[in-house]
């Protein structure tokens, strides 16, 4: 599905971006864990992107594991998405904030950092969501972007 304008006949002012991601690399390292407390760790992730944006993503997560195994893990991080769209190449940086639940998967918010866009994404800002099913190594990003004056 190509980028679909939110404003009819105008890809210059707003767009919806849907892309699938698949983690091709995940390297996680714990950096702190005390007795009876949860674990803090950092993950470096490489994502392959398909859909409206075909390319790659480079992601760094900070994760907070609770002391009880098998419960929800909070995460935050930044990812540079880079690739080709129906309107040309570009890149953008998104901030991730969400939760991984072993039974429900990943849910969270995405926010494009203002000023981070290049190419087709230059001058845009916006927000969206991340979703992934439990047990899978990928999921979907959905962003609604608007041109900033």
C-alpha positions, 0 to 999 in steps of 0.5 A: 500500500503506497503512502496515502494522503490524509488530505485529498489530492495533497501529499505535500501537507499530510500522509499516513505511513504504514510499514511492517518491521522484522528484526534481523538482529537483536543484541541485548545486554543487562547493565543493572540488576539488584537483589529482588529488583528487576533488570535494566538492559539495553538492546541494539536492533536492526529492522528490515522494513516493508510496506509504505517504507521499504528499507532499514531501521536502526533502533536502541531500546532501554528496557525495564524488566520487573522483578516478577518474570513473565510480566510486562516489560517497559521500553523506550528508545529511538530509531532511524528509519530509512528507505524508499517510498512511492514518493521518493527516498527519505529518513526520519527518527522516531521515539518509541515508548511502550510495553512488551507483554509476553501474552499480548505482545507489543503496544506503544506510541511512536513520535517523529522527532521534529527536524529529523526528516530528510528527503520525502520526510523533510519538514514533517512531524507526527505520531503513531503507534507500534503493534506486534503479536507475542512470539513474533520478531516483527510487527507494524508501525503506523505514523500520521505525519503533517507538514510543519510550516 
